[in-house]
C-alpha cells in the first residue's frame, strides 16, 4: 500500500490542485523516485477521491509533465 496524500492525485483528478506549497519542477523527479521504489503497489491512496485505481501515480506524473511543459514555455 502506498499512501501518497496530496502528493498523488486520484486518477479522476482534472488538475494538480493548490500549488502554493509545491515545487512542481521537482515533483516529476519525486514521482519517478516513488515509482522506482514501489514498482507494483496494490493500493495507492491519494489525498482526495478514489483510491481503487492504481493508475493515480501515472496520472499525477502526466499532469505534472503537462503543467511543467506549459509553464516552461510561458503559455497558460
N, C-alpha and C positions, 0 to 999 in steps of 0.2 A: 504494500500500500504506500502510495506517495501522496503526502499531504502538502499541497503547494500553496494553499491560501490564495491571496490576491496576486501572487507571482504567476499563477497559472489561471488562465481564463477558461471558462467552460467552452465546449465545442459549439455551443449555440450563441456565444457572445458575438456582438457585432463590432465592438471596439475595445480598446485597452483600458477604458475607464479613467479614473483620476490618475494623472501622471505627475502631480506636483512633487511627490517624493521619489519619483522613479528616475533611474538613469537608463533611458531607453536605448542608448547607444551600447551599453554593456549588457542589456537584457538578453540579446541574442546569444552572446558567449555564455552567459549563465545558464540559459536553457540547454545549450549544447552540452555543457558540463553535467547537468542533471540527466540528460538523455544517455550520456556515456556511462554514468554510474548506475542508473536504474533503467536497464535495457528493456525489460518486459514487465512493467508494473501491471498487476491485475486490476487495481483500482487507482484512479487519480482523483484526488479531492481538490477541486478548485475553490477559490474564495466564495463564489456565488454560483447558483444554478445547478444544473445536472452534474452528477458525479459518476454516472454509469457509462459514459462514453470515454474510452481510453485514448481517444484522438485529441483530447483537450490540450495536451502538451504540444503536439504538432500544430494544432490550430493557433495556439498562442504564438509559436515561433513564426508562423506565416503572417500573422497580424503585425508582429514586431518588425519583421523584414519589410513589409509594405509601408509601415509607418516611417521607418528609417530611410527607405528609398525616397518617399515623398518629401520628407523633411531635409534630406541631404541635397536634393535638387532645388530646394527653395519653393516648391509648389505647396499648396494647401488644399 
